[in-house]
């Protein structure tokens, strides 16, 4: 395929037509609608930066150095390395598309994402902290019954918040005579994987569903009880807030303890309990076993730490 080079005339549309270009780019992507929304949001930030720095007026002169400057601005804004890399990936895809349409050369070649920190961004909880958190929830109220079932599910299965938000009542099914919850994982278009619901996980969910009365199969597994959104799906933001409030209620008020910490906790505790690499990977639904291996490495590093042999 013929491509433009930086030395060829650049015919990128002027600022007023950027919205149309972005619309065309988004429509050309073979991705889920939720991902299209993410792309759109991330590109809007890039365009806003172009305007704020005056670069929007000289689009035809943009070069690789400008993309590097945008990378620095993202890093200076306090975003995590993961978020910075995500924004840059979207900008790279935009310029790759612009070049394929012979609108503008790809000036993002060679621009790397932010270097990711080793280890995890969130901490794990200890079993006593988990028990204390669950015990602090008032299960005598509809809200408490829901929140207990929700947090208990997260910490016993390693589900992501988005996976819980997407879950419906009909997703609880039987596989080989065992109860499972079918989930739509991150980056997936359908519910094509599941987590096992042992009795200690399933019992609080049954109690919660019974408290809601008769429900259609397509009802959200976890629903809002607010006057404005009663019965509607519990959003990822609401789930994160519920978990955070429970943590704070028992004195676990740390930026490194969030709803995602429950996923790390579940995977870590499964390995400490004797799960194999294959078993832990299946539960966590990591596409690459190397991701699961990080948990094994961290545990082995702590348990066999050379620091323990230092005598002073």
Secondary structure as UniProt FT lines:
FT   TURN            6..7
FT   HELIX           15..17
FT   HELIX           18..28
FT   HELIX           33..52
FT   TURN            53..54
FT   HELIX           55..61
FT   HELIX           64..76
FT   TURN            77..78
FT   HELIX           81..100
FT   TURN            101..102
FT   TURN            107..110
FT   HELIX           127..135
FT   TURN            139..140
FT   HELIX           142..157
FT   HELIX           161..166
FT   HELIX           169..171
FT   STRAND          172..175
FT   TURN            176..177
FT   STRAND          178..183
FT   TURN            186..187
FT   STRAND          193..196
FT   HELIX           199..211
FT   TURN            217..218
FT   TURN            227..231
FT   HELIX           236..249
FT   TURN            250..251
FT   TURN            255..256
FT   HELIX           259..272
FT   TURN            273..274
FT   HELIX           277..284
FT   HELIX           289..303
FT   HELIX           306..309
//
